[in-house]
């Protein structure tokens, strides 16, 4: 339900300081992430950016109810 989605978003957002979650106009859960630095520097390669993306998405997915 929409209420359950809001509850999950609040829980996930409180545990993931670098990720922002919301429900978009279509009713889908959207995720945006922001990381200022990684090991004291910005990721230098595309592979590092992709790895960071999947790492963050795994963290988000792990907080999803029923996962």
Beta strands, then each sheet from edge to edge (+ up, - down):
strand 1: 19-23
strand 2: 29-33
sheet 1: 1+ 2-
end
